[in-house]
Amino acid sequence: MVYFPLKPFFIRYKMSEDKLYLQNENYNKIVKAIKFIDENFKEQPSIDTIAEYIGMSKYHFIRVFKEYVGVTPIQFLQSITLNYAKEHLKESPSILESSLDLGLSSPSRLHDLFVNVIGVTPKEYKQLGQNVQITYGYGYTPFGNALIALTKRGICFLGFYDTNKEDVYKRFKQIWAKADLIEDNKKATEVLDSIFIKKDKRFSLYLKGTNFQINVWKALINIPDGSITTYQEVAKYLENPKAVRAVANAIGSNPVGYLIPCHRVLGKSGAMTGYRWGIERKKILVAYEALKKK
């Protein structure tokens, strides 16, 4: 998106909001298609059948997919199969290990370099956000509706939802129960725009978690775009191979979806295991990043 400097802010804001809204609508169509495919996988539904089910013409459906993901629906569907995941998981033992050896100029470390993690102090952890001012708001993303929250020290929450924003708000509020909350949807849209439209990677994250949880979340940031790994490999990376269940619990508690890419962690078999923001969303994120990498 190109912004002309003489345009008033509200016009630039509206352009960003409109683009995010359109991508959000396309995402909702893709989710509906993915659910239909999952429920009718044995019948291997045709593109015509899927398009009819979600209320699009075949060619409009294909065009939306190509605009959204950059490939045809057939290629997209192939990328979310179990065999595809298994094939790419063969690389996973070296993904996290090699990230330790990469130089600072390596493109694979770009996400790590520009996402700065700040953990709360033990005292702040106990205070549940007391004396912390948090600005939060709701907005559109290419992967559904989202609630994003930020402090002066960084983004402290990013959660997705479909229609019920009360649930995601409760999750956010549970983490920061005593914080001073200020709702600002314009600010939220501005930040979501910088993440999903401008794709700015220079972010600080202000995270509330135990030392173990924060170490797990930092490990996830080392997984390169378009790559996947397993809970077992994350545990090994942390030099605690027996802590697979604890790793899984920490990943499930990730408060900042997408920027801390917990969607890149699969079951040992390659299965798309649980994702707090919805399994269809996880499939779309994994497929989108894998195809973008190509």
Backbone as CSV, one residue per row, in Angstrom:
resi,resn,N_x,N_y,N_z,CA_x,CA_y,CA_z,C_x,C_y,C_z
1,MET,0.845,-1.181,0.000,0.000,0.000,0.000,0.885,1.238,0.000
2,VAL,0.563,2.214,-0.850,1.346,3.450,-0.929,0.553,4.564,-0.265
3,TYR,1.152,5.244,0.679,0.519,6.381,1.327,1.146,7.670,0.801
4,PHE,0.321,8.642,0.384,0.824,9.927,-0.069,0.854,10.872,1.128
5,PRO,1.951,11.556,1.334,2.142,12.328,2.559,1.113,13.418,2.792
6,LEU,0.458,13.952,1.737,-0.492,15.042,1.926,-1.879,14.558,2.318
7,LYS,-2.123,13.254,2.252,-3.435,12.744,2.630,-3.598,12.809,4.141
8,PRO,-4.768,13.238,4.627,-4.996,13.276,6.064,-4.893,11.885,6.666
9,PHE,-4.602,11.827,7.960,-4.419,10.533,8.625,-5.656,9.662,8.499
10,PHE,-6.865,10.273,8.641,-8.067,9.435,8.658,-8.270,8.737,7.323
11,ILE,-7.791,9.330,6.211,-7.900,8.675,4.905,-6.934,7.498,4.837
12,ARG,-5.688,7.696,5.316,-4.729,6.591,5.350,-5.249,5.478,6.252
13,TYR,-5.813,5.882,7.389,-6.360,4.901,8.334,-7.469,4.100,7.669
14,LYS,-8.352,4.798,6.939,-9.477,4.132,6.288,-8.982,3.160,5.233
15,MET,-7.943,3.533,4.479,-7.374,2.642,3.470,-6.855,1.367,4.124
16,SER,-6.141,1.506,5.232,-5.604,0.349,5.936,-6.730,-0.525,6.450
17,GLU,-7.745,0.117,7.055,-8.858,-0.632,7.623,-9.611,-1.384,6.532
18,ASP,-9.835,-0.727,5.384,-10.552,-1.371,4.286,-9.789,-2.579,3.757
19,LYS,-8.469,-2.440,3.616,-7.674,-3.554,3.110,-7.681,-4.716,4.095
20,LEU,-7.539,-4.413,5.378,-7.583,-5.465,6.394,-8.953,-6.125,6.429
21,TYR,-10.020,-5.319,6.244,-11.374,-5.874,6.244,-11.555,-6.841,5.077
22,LEU,-11.086,-6.448,3.891,-11.207,-7.310,2.720,-10.438,-8.607,2.919
23,GLN,-9.207,-8.514,3.441,-8.419,-9.718,3.692,-9.088,-10.587,4.747
24,ASN,-9.703,-9.945,5.729,-10.405,-10.678,6.770,-11.585,-11.452,6.185
25,GLU,-12.324,-10.820,5.277,-13.444,-11.489,4.624,-12.961,-12.678,3.797
26,ASN,-11.858,-12.490,3.081,-11.291,-13.594,2.307,-10.861,-14.731,3.223
27,TYR,-10.262,-14.366,4.359,-9.859,-15.382,5.337,-11.069,-16.196,5.792
28,ASN,-12.181,-15.521,6.072,-13.378,-16.229,6.523,-13.867,-17.218,5.475
29,LYS,-13.748,-16.850,4.207,-14.136,-17.768,3.131,-13.206,-18.983,3.093
30,ILE,-11.902,-18.727,3.284,-10.933,-19.820,3.268,-11.181,-20.770,4.432
31,VAL,-11.473,-20.225,5.612,-11.773,-21.066,6.777,-12.971,-21.961,6.491
32,LYS,-14.000,-21.379,5.907,-15.197,-22.153,5.577,-14.857,-23.277,4.609
33,ALA,-13.982,-22.979,3.639,-13.561,-23.998,2.674,-12.750,-25.100,3.346
34,ILE,-11.830,-24.718,4.243,-10.996,-25.701,4.935,-11.848,-26.636,5.777
35,LYS,-12.822,-26.085,6.487,-13.713,-26.915,7.302,-14.470,-27.908,6.427
36,PHE,-14.926,-27.438,5.275,-15.654,-28.309,4.349,-14.757,-29.432,3.841
37,ILE,-13.518,-29.095,3.521,-12.568,-30.108,3.034,-12.284,-31.146,4.113
38,ASP,-12.072,-30.683,5.352,-11.810,-31.608,6.454,-12.965,-32.583,6.659
39,GLU,-14.188,-32.061,6.568,-15.371,-32.890,6.812,-15.662,-33.843,5.659
40,ASN,-15.147,-33.517,4.470,-15.444,-34.336,3.285,-14.170,-34.844,2.618
41,PHE,-13.114,-35.039,3.428,-11.803,-35.361,2.883,-11.811,-36.644,2.056
42,LYS,-12.525,-37.670,2.524,-12.532,-38.964,1.826,-13.125,-38.845,0.428
43,GLU,-14.059,-37.921,0.258,-14.691,-37.749,-1.061,-13.839,-36.905,-2.011
44,GLN,-12.764,-36.278,-1.484,-11.900,-35.412,-2.289,-12.732,-34.437,-3.135
45,PRO,-13.424,-33.509,-2.502,-14.307,-32.590,-3.233,-13.558,-31.766,-4.277
46,SER,-14.234,-31.498,-5.372,-13.632,-30.713,-6.457,-13.644,-29.229,-6.098
47,ILE,-12.883,-28.460,-6.861,-12.855,-27.015,-6.660,-14.247,-26.427,-6.878
48,ASP,-14.978,-26.948,-7.874,-16.337,-26.457,-8.143,-17.236,-26.666,-6.930
49,THR,-17.131,-27.847,-6.325,-17.970,-28.171,-5.167,-17.660,-27.264,-3.985
50,ILE,-16.364,-27.050,-3.743,-15.954,-26.198,-2.622,-16.414,-24.761,-2.858
51,ALA,-16.214,-24.272,-4.080,-16.598,-22.896,-4.411,-18.101,-22.694,-4.238
52,GLU,-18.875,-23.673,-4.687,-20.330,-23.580,-4.550,-20.733,-23.550,-3.073
53,TYR,-20.071,-24.356,-2.268,-20.404,-24.439,-0.841,-20.170,-23.108,-0.127
54,ILE,-19.090,-22.416,-0.473,-18.798,-21.156,0.233,-19.428,-19.941,-0.456
55,GLY,-20.189,-20.197,-1.526,-20.928,-19.112,-2.155,-20.134,-18.253,-3.108
56,MET,-19.176,-18.875,-3.811,-18.387,-18.152,-4.809,-18.435,-18.909,-6.130
57,SER,-18.197,-18.184,-7.209,-17.993,-18.880,-8.474,-16.618,-19.545,-8.435
58,LYS,-16.423,-20.537,-9.270,-15.141,-21.251,-9.296,-13.993,-20.281,-9.548
59,TYR,-14.171,-19.394,-10.522,-13.072,-18.513,-10.914,-12.815,-17.431,-9.865
60,HIS,-13.888,-16.982,-9.222,-13.706,-16.013,-8.134,-12.979,-16.671,-6.966
61,PHE,-13.346,-17.907,-6.675,-12.705,-18.675,-5.608,-11.207,-18.833,-5.884
62,ILE,-10.873,-19.220,-7.112,-9.463,-19.392,-7.485,-8.726,-18.055,-7.400
63,ARG,-9.387,-16.987,-7.865,-8.753,-15.663,-7.842,-8.485,-15.203,-6.411
64,VAL,-9.451,-15.412,-5.522,-9.268,-15.023,-4.119,-8.109,-15.791,-3.504
65,PHE,-8.039,-17.086,-3.805,-6.933,-17.893,-3.282,-5.594,-17.380,-3.786
66,LYS,-5.533,-17.083,-5.081,-4.259,-16.634,-5.651,-3.865,-15.268,-5.103
67,GLU,-4.850,-14.399,-4.913,-4.557,-13.086,-4.347,-4.123,-13.207,-2.891
68,TYR,-4.772,-14.120,-2.184,-4.551,-14.241,-0.739,-3.292,-15.011,-0.400
69,VAL,-3.111,-16.156,-1.063,-1.990,-17.040,-0.736,-0.889,-17.003,-1.786
70,GLY,-1.263,-16.683,-3.027,-0.260,-16.627,-4.081,-0.168,-17.885,-4.916
71,VAL,-1.048,-18.862,-4.654,-1.057,-20.121,-5.398,-2.507,-20.526,-5.643
72,THR,-2.700,-21.584,-6.418,-4.046,-22.076,-6.691,-4.578,-22.867,-5.498
73,PRO,-5.896,-23.062,-5.420,-6.461,-23.873,-4.333,-5.889,-25.286,-4.282
74,ILE,-5.617,-25.885,-5.447,-5.061,-27.246,-5.473,-3.706,-27.275,-4.770
75,GLN,-2.836,-26.330,-5.093,-1.520,-26.265,-4.438,-1.667,-26.013,-2.940
76,PHE,-2.620,-25.180,-2.595,-2.865,-24.883,-1.187,-3.290,-26.145,-0.445
77,LEU,-4.212,-26.889,-1.028,-4.708,-28.103,-0.376,-3.602,-29.132,-0.221
78,GLN,-2.729,-29.213,-1.212,-1.606,-30.151,-1.123,-0.679,-29.791,0.029
79,SER,-0.559,-28.508,0.310,0.392,-28.062,1.326,-0.075,-28.328,2.746
80,ILE,-1.356,-28.649,2.936,-1.830,-28.912,4.296,-2.049,-30.401,4.547
81,THR,-1.588,-31.244,3.652,-1.738,-32.676,3.865,-0.729,-33.171,4.883
82,LEU,-1.046,-34.308,5.481,-0.166,-34.899,6.483,1.171,-35.280,5.869
83,ASN,1.151,-35.801,4.643,2.405,-36.201,3.995,3.322,-35.006,3.791
84,TYR,2.737,-33.869,3.425,3.529,-32.650,3.242,4.206,-32.268,4.554
85,ALA,3.437,-32.314,5.630,3.987,-31.962,6.942,5.100,-32.924,7.338
86,LYS,4.869,-34.218,7.114,5.884,-35.216,7.473,7.179,-34.971,6.711
87,GLU,7.046,-34.644,5.437,8.222,-34.414,4.597,9.044,-33.248,5.134
88,HIS,8.359,-32.182,5.522,9.071,-31.004,6.014,9.581,-31.171,7.433
89,LEU,8.955,-32.062,8.191,9.428,-32.302,9.555,10.769,-33.027,9.568
90,LYS,11.133,-33.645,8.444,12.441,-34.302,8.371,13.566,-33.289,8.589
91,GLU,13.285,-32.027,8.243,14.292,-30.977,8.405,14.325,-30.426,9.825
92,SER,13.274,-30.689,10.612,13.109,-29.977,11.879,14.223,-30.174,12.893
93,PRO,14.877,-31.355,12.990,15.938,-31.460,13.995,17.047,-30.436,13.820
94,SER,17.269,-30.014,12.582,18.369,-29.077,12.347,17.916,-27.620,12.335
95,ILE,16.613,-27.381,12.269,16.129,-26.009,12.124,16.504,-25.146,13.318
96,LEU,16.149,-25.598,14.511,16.444,-24.811,15.703,17.928,-24.813,16.021
97,GLU,18.581,-25.969,15.812,20.012,-26.059,16.101,20.806,-25.132,15.192
98,SER,20.464,-25.144,13.916,21.221,-24.325,12.969,20.998,-22.843,13.222
99,SER,19.836,-22.495,13.774,19.572,-21.080,14.027,20.542,-20.501,15.043
100,LEU,21.097,-21.359,15.896,22.075,-20.893,16.877,23.396,-20.516,16.220
101,ASP,23.686,-21.165,15.090,24.975,-20.973,14.437,24.948,-19.901,13.353
102,LEU,23.749,-19.432,13.005,23.646,-18.480,11.907,24.183,-17.117,12.309
103,GLY,24.817,-16.465,11.361,25.316,-15.116,11.625,24.181,-14.114,11.671
104,LEU,24.454,-12.928,12.170,23.410,-11.929,12.321,22.892,-11.415,10.984
105,SER,23.640,-11.629,9.905,23.186,-11.140,8.606,22.298,-12.151,7.893
106,SER,22.107,-13.316,8.464,21.316,-14.346,7.795,19.842,-13.967,7.737
107,PRO,19.192,-14.107,6.556,17.765,-13.797,6.448,16.921,-14.644,7.386
108,SER,17.366,-15.865,7.687,16.590,-16.750,8.540,16.493,-16.238,9.964
109,ARG,17.376,-15.320,10.337,17.325,-14.783,11.693,16.607,-13.430,11.738
110,LEU,16.042,-13.030,10.605,15.426,-11.707,10.535,14.340,-11.538,11.588
111,HIS,13.484,-12.557,11.722,12.392,-12.466,12.689,12.944,-12.336,14.096
112,ASP,13.968,-13.140,14.391,14.582,-13.125,15.720,15.212,-11.769,16.010
113,LEU,15.872,-11.211,15.020,16.601,-9.963,15.219,15.683,-8.795,15.551
114,PHE,14.511,-8.778,14.939,13.655,-7.611,15.065,12.471,-7.817,16.003
115,VAL,12.401,-8.961,16.675,11.395,-9.173,17.704,12.129,-9.271,19.029
116,ASN,12.081,-8.192,19.783,12.798,-8.107,21.047,11.872,-8.527,22.181
117,VAL,12.268,-9.532,22.956,11.433,-10.058,24.031,11.859,-9.477,25.373
118,ILE,10.906,-8.867,26.064,11.131,-8.337,27.408,10.199,-9.070,28.360
119,GLY,10.746,-9.788,29.315,9.929,-10.493,30.291,9.671,-9.623,31.507
120,VAL,8.502,-9.784,32.114,8.212,-9.025,33.331,9.127,-9.505,34.454
121,THR,9.359,-8.659,35.428,10.158,-9.047,36.592,9.307,-9.942,37.496
122,PRO,9.938,-10.703,38.418,9.160,-11.524,39.358,8.120,-10.712,40.129
123,LYS,8.482,-9.492,40.504,7.545,-8.636,41.230,6.366,-8.260,40.341
124,GLU,6.666,-7.883,39.093,5.606,-7.520,38.152,4.708,-8.717,37.855
125,TYR,5.310,-9.911,37.823,4.543,-11.134,37.554,3.460,-11.325,38.614
126,LYS,3.826,-11.119,39.872,2.885,-11.304,40.981,1.808,-10.221,41.005
127,GLN,2.137,-9.054,40.487,1.204,-7.920,40.555,0.111,-7.956,39.487
128,LEU,0.175,-8.904,38.546,-0.858,-9.081,37.516,-1.124,-7.806,36.708
129,GLY,-0.056,-7.023,36.508,-0.199,-5.830,35.677,-0.553,-4.571,36.432
130,GLN,-0.537,-4.636,37.754,-0.836,-3.441,38.546,0.139,-2.314,38.197
131,ASN,-0.409,-1.111,38.005,0.365,0.084,37.637,0.906,0.033,36.205
132,VAL,0.424,-0.906,35.409,0.804,-0.980,33.993,-0.364,-0.459,33.151
133,GLN,-0.100,0.509,32.296,-1.130,1.029,31.402,-1.066,0.283,30.071
134,ILE,-2.193,-0.276,29.675,-2.258,-1.064,28.440,-3.313,-0.476,27.511
135,THR,-2.907,-0.196,26.292,-3.839,0.215,25.245,-4.186,-1.022,24.428
136,TYR,-5.472,-1.277,24.252,-5.888,-2.461,23.495,-7.017,-2.081,22.542
137,GLY,-7.253,-2.951,21.578,-8.340,-2.702,20.646,-8.537,-3.873,19.711
138,TYR,-9.601,-3.785,18.931,-9.982,-4.850,18.011,-9.796,-4.376,16.571
139,GLY,-9.479,-5.322,15.694,-9.311,-4.971,14.294,-9.287,-6.196,13.408
140,TYR,-9.156,-5.953,12.107,-9.115,-7.023,11.119,-7.672,-7.411,10.813
141,THR,-7.474,-8.686,10.459,-6.189,-9.165,9.948,-6.477,-10.115,8.796
142,PRO,-5.458,-10.485,8.016,-5.671,-11.474,6.960,-6.044,-12.850,7.509
143,PHE,-5.905,-13.051,8.816,-6.181,-14.353,9.420,-7.328,-14.284,10.422
144,GLY,-8.237,-13.351,10.216,-9.398,-13.223,11.076,-9.340,-11.992,11.957
145,ASN,-10.382,-11.823,12.756,-10.436,-10.703,13.694,-9.392,-10.890,14.789
146,ALA,-8.942,-9.778,15.359,-7.908,-9.882,16.393,-8.087,-8.823,17.464
147,LEU,-7.633,-9.170,18.657,-7.465,-8.212,19.748,-5.972,-8.058,19.955
148,ILE,-5.501,-6.828,19.933,-4.079,-6.574,20.178,-3.950,-5.575,21.324
149,ALA,-2.923,-5.770,22.150,-2.710,-4.894,23.305,-1.236,-4.554,23.412
150,LEU,-0.954,-3.323,23.832,0.440,-2.913,23.938,0.655,-1.971,25.114
151,THR,1.857,-2.045,25.636,2.307,-1.146,26.692,3.418,-0.273,26.121
152,LYS,3.965,0.609,26.947,5.098,1.422,26.506,6.318,0.557,26.211
153,ARG,6.344,-0.645,26.785,7.507,-1.522,26.617,7.340,-2.520,25.473
154,GLY,6.137,-2.623,24.925,5.955,-3.524,23.795,4.573,-4.149,23.746
155,ILE,4.350,-4.948,22.710,3.086,-5.670,22.534,2.990,-6.750,23.608
156,CYS,1.864,-6.799,24.303,1.725,-7.774,25.389,0.658,-8.819,25.117
157,PHE,-0.107,-8.659,24.024,-1.131,-9.653,23.693,-1.537,-9.486,22.239
158,LEU,-1.731,-10.620,21.559,-2.322,-10.644,20.219,-3.077,-11.953,20.090
159,GLY,-4.393,-11.852,20.078,-5.226,-13.049,19.993,-6.255,-12.922,18.892
160,PHE,-6.585,-14.048,18.276,-7.552,-14.069,17.177,-8.915,-14.557,17.670
161,TYR,-9.949,-14.168,16.940,-11.292,-14.682,17.228,-12.118,-14.618,15.949
162,ASP,-13.216,-15.374,15.946,-14.086,-15.383,14.772,-15.236,-14.391,14.947
163,THR,-16.144,-14.685,15.866,-17.267,-13.773,16.083,-17.394,-13.327,17.537
164,ASN,-16.948,-14.166,18.472,-17.129,-13.879,19.897,-15.880,-13.231,20.487
165,LYS,-15.865,-11.914,20.523,-14.674,-11.234,21.028,-14.590,-11.250,22.554
166,GLU,-15.683,-11.639,23.216,-15.656,-11.700,24.682,-14.665,-12.752,25.177
167,ASP,-14.582,-13.880,24.469,-13.678,-14.956,24.894,-12.220,-14.514,24.841
168,VAL,-11.844,-13.866,23.747,-10.447,-13.439,23.620,-10.151,-12.318,24.613
169,TYR,-11.143,-11.483,24.894,-10.946,-10.428,25.899,-10.726,-11.041,27.282
170,LYS,-11.475,-12.092,27.614,-11.312,-12.759,28.913,-9.911,-13.338,29.056
171,ARG,-9.382,-13.908,27.976,-8.020,-14.463,28.014,-6.992,-13.360,28.254
172,PHE,-7.189,-12.263,27.569,-6.301,-11.111,27.734,-6.396,-10.558,29.154
173,LYS,-7.611,-10.384,29.642,-7.851,-9.809,30.967,-7.313,-10.716,32.073
174,GLN,-7.360,-12.024,31.851,-6.857,-12.974,32.845,-5.361,-12.784,33.080
175,ILE,-4.633,-12.472,32.015,-3.183,-12.276,32.129,-2.864,-10.952,32.816
176,TRP,-3.612,-9.917,32.462,-3.333,-8.562,32.953,-4.510,-8.063,33.793
177,ALA,-4.855,-8.826,34.822,-6.078,-8.591,35.596,-6.139,-7.218,36.260
178,LYS,-4.997,-6.693,36.697,-4.999,-5.442,37.461,-4.439,-4.255,36.675
179,ALA,-4.253,-4.435,35.391,-3.696,-3.351,34.571,-4.739,-2.262,34.322
180,ASP,-4.259,-1.085,34.014,-5.116,0.041,33.639,-5.351,-0.053,32.133
181,LEU,-6.569,-0.435,31.730,-6.863,-0.725,30.328,-7.546,0.450,29.636
182,ILE,-7.045,0.778,28.445,-7.616,1.850,27.631,-7.923,1.277,26.250
183,GLU,-9.198,1.291,25.855,-9.568,0.763,24.539,-9.384,1.839,23.472
184,ASP,-8.676,1.478,22.406,-8.408,2.410,21.308,-8.315,1.592,20.022
185,ASN,-9.438,1.468,19.322,-9.475,0.631,18.124,-8.689,1.229,16.962
186,LYS,-8.575,2.553,16.916,-7.768,3.176,15.857,-6.296,2.822,16.033
187,LYS,-5.826,2.889,17.261,-4.437,2.518,17.532,-4.218,1.046,17.224
188,ALA,-5.193,0.214,17.585,-5.082,-1.225,17.319,-4.957,-1.489,15.824
189,THR,-5.792,-0.813,15.028,-5.736,-0.993,13.574,-4.404,-0.519,13.011
190,GLU,-3.879,0.560,13.558,-2.585,1.081,13.109,-1.476,0.050,13.348
191,VAL,-1.489,-0.590,14.517,-0.462,-1.584,14.839,-0.664,-2.849,14.008
192,LEU,-1.910,-3.289,13.860,-2.185,-4.469,13.034,-1.767,-4.221,11.587
193,ASP,-1.971,-3.003,11.115,-1.543,-2.620,9.766,-0.028,-2.751,9.624
194,SER,0.711,-2.328,10.644,2.178,-2.403,10.572,2.662,-3.847,10.598
195,ILE,1.889,-4.730,11.227,2.272,-6.146,11.298,1.910,-6.887,10.022
196,PHE,0.666,-6.715,9.563,0.141,-7.568,8.499,0.143,-6.940,7.110
197,ILE,0.138,-5.619,7.007,0.140,-4.962,5.695,1.538,-4.467,5.347
198,LYS,2.116,-3.659,6.215,3.466,-3.149,5.961,4.527,-4.192,6.269
199,LYS,4.134,-5.196,7.085,5.033,-6.291,7.474,6.316,-5.773,8.122
200,ASP,6.154,-4.774,8.970,7.277,-4.278,9.763,7.620,-5.321,10.814
201,LYS,8.883,-5.702,10.917,9.273,-6.746,11.867,9.976,-6.195,13.104
202,ARG,10.012,-4.899,13.243,10.693,-4.315,14.401,9.702,-4.132,15.547
203,PHE,9.584,-5.160,16.354,8.633,-5.131,17.453,9.304,-5.542,18.755
204,SER,8.824,-4.954,19.839,9.188,-5.430,21.169,7.968,-6.114,21.765
205,LEU,8.197,-7.222,22.436,7.123,-7.949,23.105,7.348,-7.866,24.607
206,TYR,6.328,-7.485,25.319,6.390,-7.398,26.780,5.553,-8.554,27.326
207,LEU,6.235,-9.592,27.813,5.568,-10.859,28.100,5.483,-11.166,29.583
208,LYS,4.316,-11.629,29.990,4.107,-12.073,31.362,4.068,-13.600,31.361
209,GLY,5.080,-14.208,31.963,5.147,-15.661,32.015,6.251,-16.101,32.950
210,THR,6.307,-17.394,33.227,7.406,-17.923,34.028,8.678,-17.911,33.191
211,ASN,9.811,-18.098,33.833,11.078,-18.156,33.094,11.042,-19.253,32.043
212,PHE,10.466,-20.405,32.404,10.392,-21.518,31.456,9.527,-21.142,30.259
213,GLN,8.361,-20.565,30.508,7.478,-20.175,29.412,8.162,-19.187,28.474
214,ILE,8.828,-18.201,29.040,9.485,-17.188,28.203,10.613,-17.802,27.387
215,ASN,11.331,-18.757,27.952,12.384,-19.447,27.189,11.791,-20.244,26.032
216,VAL,10.634,-20.862,26.266,9.954,-21.586,25.182,9.529,-20.608,24.101
217,TRP,8.941,-19.493,24.484,8.473,-18.510,23.497,9.636,-17.927,22.708
218,LYS,10.768,-17.714,23.372,11.961,-17.240,22.656,12.435,-18.282,21.649
219,ALA,12.348,-19.556,22.027,12.751,-20.631,21.112,11.887,-20.622,19.858
220,LEU,10.596,-20.365,20.019,9.694,-20.354,18.864,10.066,-19.258,17.874
221,ILE,10.559,-18.137,18.391,10.952,-17.029,17.518,12.130,-17.425,16.631
222,ASN,12.889,-18.443,17.038,14.021,-18.918,16.237,13.606,-19.818,15.073
223,ILE,12.346,-20.230,15.028,11.885,-21.070,13.915,11.687,-20.169,12.698
224,PRO,12.419,-20.386,11.618,12.325,-19.492,10.452,10.952,-19.526,9.793
225,ASP,10.605,-18.457,9.111,9.374,-18.412,8.319,9.335,-19.591,7.356
226,GLY,8.166,-20.220,7.234,8.005,-21.312,6.288,8.518,-22.643,6.774
227,SER,8.997,-22.717,8.014,9.506,-23.968,8.574,8.579,-24.454,9.679
228,ILE,8.644,-25.749,9.964,7.864,-26.328,11.046,8.753,-27.238,11.872
229,THR,8.361,-27.467,13.113,9.108,-28.358,13.990,8.130,-29.066,14.915
230,THR,8.633,-29.794,15.901,7.777,-30.546,16.817,8.016,-30.101,18.261
231,TYR,7.101,-30.489,19.123,7.257,-30.196,20.553,8.527,-30.852,21.089
232,GLN,8.814,-32.059,20.585,10.002,-32.792,21.035,11.277,-32.029,20.695
233,GLU,11.329,-31.462,19.493,12.525,-30.739,19.076,12.701,-29.436,19.855
234,VAL,11.597,-28.800,20.204,11.697,-27.587,21.023,12.254,-27.941,22.397
235,ALA,11.790,-29.060,22.962,12.293,-29.500,24.270,13.792,-29.803,24.203
236,LYS,14.219,-30.454,23.127,15.650,-30.754,22.955,16.459,-29.468,22.825
237,TYR,15.921,-28.524,22.081,16.593,-27.237,21.885,16.829,-26.540,23.223
238,LEU,15.895,-26.716,24.139,16.002,-26.110,25.465,16.821,-26.971,26.422
239,GLU,17.424,-28.045,25.866,18.252,-28.972,26.643,17.468,-29.593,27.797
240,ASN,16.202,-29.879,27.514,15.323,-30.509,28.496,14.388,-31.462,27.758
241,PRO,14.951,-32.522,27.142,14.172,-33.372,26.245,12.988,-34.084,26.884
242,LYS,12.981,-34.201,28.204,11.868,-34.881,28.874,10.699,-33.933,29.168
243,ALA,10.897,-32.670,28.877,9.878,-31.669,29.234,8.898,-31.391,28.098
244,VAL,8.579,-32.413,27.310,7.715,-32.213,26.139,6.341,-31.685,26.547
245,ARG,5.764,-32.267,27.584,4.433,-31.824,28.017,4.476,-30.381,28.523
246,ALA,5.511,-30.046,29.279,5.646,-28.673,29.784,5.832,-27.691,28.633
247,VAL,6.590,-28.111,27.614,6.774,-27.281,26.421,5.432,-27.059,25.730
248,ALA,4.660,-28.134,25.582,3.348,-28.030,24.936,2.429,-27.085,25.705
249,ASN,2.468,-27.170,27.031,1.639,-26.275,27.851,2.067,-24.819,27.694
250,ALA,3.384,-24.594,27.642,3.888,-23.228,27.468,3.484,-22.675,26.106
251,ILE,3.570,-23.516,25.084,3.176,-23.096,23.738,1.684,-22.774,23.708
252,GLY,0.897,-23.604,24.400,-0.539,-23.361,24.467,-0.908,-22.094,25.213
253,SER,0.024,-21.585,26.019,-0.216,-20.360,26.795,0.355,-19.114,26.126
254,ASN,0.885,-19.259,24.921,1.480,-18.131,24.207,0.492,-16.964,24.113
255,PRO,0.839,-15.800,24.673,-0.099,-14.670,24.663,-0.044,-13.799,23.413
256,VAL,0.945,-14.027,22.561,1.107,-13.170,21.379,1.138,-14.049,20.127
257,GLY,-0.059,-14.352,19.620,-0.158,-15.175,18.423,0.539,-14.535,17.233
258,TYR,0.956,-15.348,16.282,1.582,-14.931,15.030,2.996,-14.413,15.228
259,LEU,3.204,-13.376,16.053,4.555,-12.847,16.245,5.425,-13.837,17.005
260,ILE,4.843,-14.558,17.953,5.505,-15.730,18.533,4.862,-16.915,17.830
261,PRO,5.540,-17.503,16.848,4.890,-18.419,15.901,4.657,-19.835,16.426
262,CYS,3.774,-19.963,17.413,3.480,-21.294,17.955,2.764,-22.171,16.927
263,HIS,2.219,-21.562,15.871,1.562,-22.348,14.824,2.556,-23.203,14.039
264,ARG,3.863,-22.931,14.177,4.875,-23.703,13.444,5.281,-24.985,14.166
265,VAL,4.650,-25.282,15.292,4.970,-26.493,16.048,3.844,-27.505,15.869
266,LEU,4.202,-28.693,15.369,3.231,-29.755,15.103,3.496,-30.950,16.009
267,GLY,2.566,-31.913,15.961,2.785,-33.165,16.667,3.896,-33.955,15.998
268,LYS,4.428,-34.933,16.706,5.557,-35.722,16.194,5.221,-36.402,14.874
269,SER,3.948,-36.777,14.694,3.516,-37.473,13.480,3.315,-36.521,12.307
270,GLY,3.353,-35.230,12.584,3.057,-34.247,11.545,1.625,-33.759,11.612
271,ALA,0.873,-34.258,12.583,-0.527,-33.858,12.724,-0.625,-32.420,13.220
272,MET,-1.638,-31.725,12.711,-1.905,-30.359,13.169,-2.626,-30.435,14.514
273,THR,-1.866,-30.432,15.585,-2.460,-30.538,16.912,-3.051,-29.202,17.342
274,GLY,-3.682,-29.191,18.511,-4.449,-28.048,18.983,-3.775,-26.695,18.859
275,TYR,-4.578,-25.692,18.601,-4.122,-24.307,18.476,-5.183,-23.441,19.127
276,ARG,-4.797,-22.647,20.093,-5.789,-21.923,20.898,-6.625,-20.960,20.080
277,TRP,-6.139,-20.608,18.889,-6.885,-19.668,18.051,-7.627,-20.390,16.924
278,GLY,-7.733,-21.727,17.001,-8.498,-22.482,16.013,-7.616,-23.278,15.073
279,ILE,-7.928,-24.561,14.906,-7.086,-25.451,14.104,-7.077,-25.039,12.636
280,GLU,-8.212,-24.527,12.124,-8.230,-24.081,10.723,-7.276,-22.908,10.519
281,ARG,-7.225,-22.029,11.498,-6.304,-20.889,11.403,-4.853,-21.374,11.378
282,LYS,-4.549,-22.391,12.171,-3.194,-22.942,12.190,-2.843,-23.524,10.826
283,LYS,-3.762,-24.273,10.232,-3.511,-24.866,8.913,-3.240,-23.784,7.874
284,ILE,-4.027,-22.729,7.928,-3.863,-21.647,6.959,-2.532,-20.935,7.149
285,LEU,-2.155,-20.673,8.387,-0.874,-20.012,8.659,0.304,-20.849,8.175
286,VAL,0.275,-22.158,8.476,1.370,-23.045,8.065,1.455,-23.112,6.547
287,ALA,0.301,-23.283,5.898,0.290,-23.377,4.440,0.717,-22.065,3.799
288,TYR,0.212,-20.959,4.310,0.546,-19.637,3.772,2.047,-19.390,3.824
289,GLU,2.666,-19.677,4.969,4.098,-19.421,5.121,4.930,-20.368,4.271
290,ALA,4.490,-21.629,4.181,5.234,-22.601,3.374,5.208,-22.222,1.899
291,LEU,4.053,-21.809,1.422,3.924,-21.451,0.016,4.624,-20.132,-0.292
292,LYS,4.604,-19.215,0.669,5.304,-17.936,0.502,6.808,-18.173,0.387
293,LYS,7.294,-19.169,1.128,8.723,-19.498,1.116,9.159,-19.973,-0.262
294,LYS,8.246,-20.683,-0.952,8.567,-21.195,-2.292,8.707,-20.061,-3.297
